Amino acid sequence: MASSFLTSVFSHSVISLIGLTSFLAAPALAQITAAPNTTGTTVETINNQFNISGGQLSGDGRNLFHLFRDFNIQQGQTANFLSTPQIHNILAGVNSGRASYINGLLQVTGGNSNLYLLNPAGIVFGSNAYLSLPAAFHASTAQRVHFGSGVFDLNRPNSYTQLNGSPLGFEFANKGILINEGNLRVNAGQSLTLMAHQVINTGTLGQRGVR
């Protein structure tokens, strides 16, 4: 069902696709930088790998929150989110107002966490983008994620200890665009979701081992 929706959107959006993917070749893109004075996220660069740690935990320890000013991965680079067996969801938000350009590997190690990548300004997955994740992947241009007892807002102070359980809903403040030209696959039985005002898919979406 998701694939047919994505295809129908693409048929009306070729101009947007050409305009946004041209930025993938821009040499001046910032890499991965944590947003200051927010979640305590740290980014350690080792060769072509960005190890992402720190962040803020929910009160029940199931959700880990990161905030970034910029989040871009070039070809041959890896963004590695460090997790633990107790963390069920990692929510990574970008709040600079600049779109994210992912043309390398997104990875989670240390736990079986679902990964949520959020950028209201837009997300582009280039032709070399791919995933190495133990669980589900959700990419979205939402600005707010609702939980039973609170809201994770990318642009306002948050009470992280109240953001328990699983995400219940997503709130969109901008008409962001999400484009995929890559080979995005998750493990069999896991979900893969792209959510935005406009989603354009010319790449591959699916589960490993499932045609």
VENBEL-V424472 format. One record per pair of residues at least 24 apart in sequence whose C-alpha atoms are under 8 Angstrom apart, sorted by the first residue. I is the first residue (numbers start at 0). J is the second residue. Records with the same first field share a line. If there is no record, write none. Layout:
# VENBEL-V424472
I = J ; J
This chain:
# VENBEL-V424472
2 = 204
5 = 198 ; 199 ; 200
6 = 199 ; 200 ; 201
8 = 197 ; 198 ; 199
9 = 198 ; 199 ; 200 ; 201
12 = 199
16 = 178 ; 199
19 = 123
20 = 123 ; 125
23 = 100 ; 102 ; 125
28 = 71
29 = 69 ; 70 ; 71
30 = 69 ; 70 ; 71 ; 72
31 = 67 ; 68 ; 69 ; 70 ; 71 ; 72
32 = 67 ; 68 ; 69 ; 70
33 = 65 ; 66 ; 67 ; 68 ; 69
34 = 66 ; 67 ; 68 ; 69 ; 94
37 = 66 ; 156
38 = 64 ; 65 ; 66
39 = 65
40 = 65 ; 66 ; 67
47 = 75 ; 76 ; 77
48 = 76 ; 77 ; 78 ; 79
49 = 76 ; 77 ; 78 ; 79
50 = 78 ; 79 ; 80 ; 81
51 = 78 ; 79 ; 80 ; 81
52 = 80 ; 81 ; 82
55 = 159
56 = 159 ; 160
57 = 159 ; 160 ; 161 ; 162 ; 163
58 = 159 ; 160 ; 161 ; 162 ; 163
59 = 160 ; 163 ; 164
60 = 85 ; 86 ; 163
61 = 85 ; 86 ; 87 ; 88 ; 163 ; 164
62 = 86 ; 87 ; 88 ; 89 ; 90 ; 162 ; 163 ; 164 ; 165
63 = 88 ; 89 ; 90
64 = 89 ; 90 ; 91 ; 92 ; 159
65 = 89 ; 90 ; 91 ; 92
66 = 91 ; 92 ; 93 ; 94 ; 153
67 = 91 ; 92 ; 93 ; 94 ; 95
68 = 93 ; 94 ; 95
69 = 93 ; 94 ; 95 ; 97 ; 99
70 = 99 ; 100
71 = 99 ; 100 ; 101 ; 102
72 = 100 ; 101 ; 102 ; 103 ; 104
73 = 100 ; 101 ; 102 ; 103
74 = 102 ; 103 ; 127 ; 128
75 = 103 ; 104
76 = 102 ; 103 ; 104
77 = 103 ; 104 ; 105 ; 106
78 = 104 ; 105 ; 106
79 = 105 ; 106 ; 107 ; 108
80 = 106 ; 107 ; 108
81 = 107 ; 108 ; 109 ; 110
82 = 107 ; 108 ; 109 ; 110 ; 111 ; 112
83 = 108 ; 109 ; 110 ; 111
84 = 109 ; 110 ; 111 ; 112
85 = 110
86 = 110 ; 111 ; 112
87 = 111 ; 112 ; 113
88 = 112 ; 113 ; 114 ; 115 ; 165
89 = 113 ; 114 ; 115
90 = 114 ; 115 ; 116 ; 117
91 = 115 ; 116 ; 117
92 = 116 ; 117 ; 118 ; 153
93 = 117 ; 118 ; 119 ; 153
94 = 118 ; 119 ; 153 ; 154
96 = 120
97 = 121
98 = 122 ; 123
99 = 123
100 = 124 ; 125
101 = 125 ; 128
102 = 126 ; 127 ; 128 ; 129 ; 181
103 = 127 ; 128 ; 129
104 = 128 ; 129 ; 130 ; 131
105 = 129 ; 130 ; 131 ; 132
106 = 130 ; 131 ; 132
107 = 131 ; 132 ; 133
108 = 132 ; 133
113 = 137
115 = 139
117 = 141 ; 142
118 = 142
119 = 171 ; 172 ; 173 ; 174 ; 175
120 = 173 ; 175 ; 176
121 = 175 ; 176 ; 177
122 = 176 ; 177 ; 178
123 = 177 ; 178 ; 179 ; 180
124 = 178 ; 179 ; 180 ; 181
125 = 179 ; 180 ; 181
126 = 179 ; 180 ; 181 ; 182 ; 202
127 = 180 ; 181 ; 182
128 = 180 ; 181 ; 182 ; 183
129 = 181 ; 182 ; 183 ; 184
130 = 182 ; 183 ; 184 ; 185
131 = 185
132 = 185 ; 186
133 = 185 ; 186
134 = 185 ; 186 ; 189 ; 190
135 = 185 ; 186 ; 189 ; 190 ; 191
136 = 185 ; 190 ; 191 ; 192
137 = 190 ; 191 ; 192 ; 193 ; 194
138 = 192 ; 193 ; 194
139 = 177 ; 193 ; 194 ; 195
140 = 171 ; 173 ; 175 ; 176 ; 177 ; 194 ; 195 ; 196
141 = 169 ; 170 ; 171 ; 172 ; 173 ; 194 ; 195
142 = 169 ; 170 ; 171 ; 172 ; 173
143 = 169 ; 170 ; 171
144 = 168 ; 169 ; 170
145 = 169 ; 170
171 = 195 ; 196
179 = 203
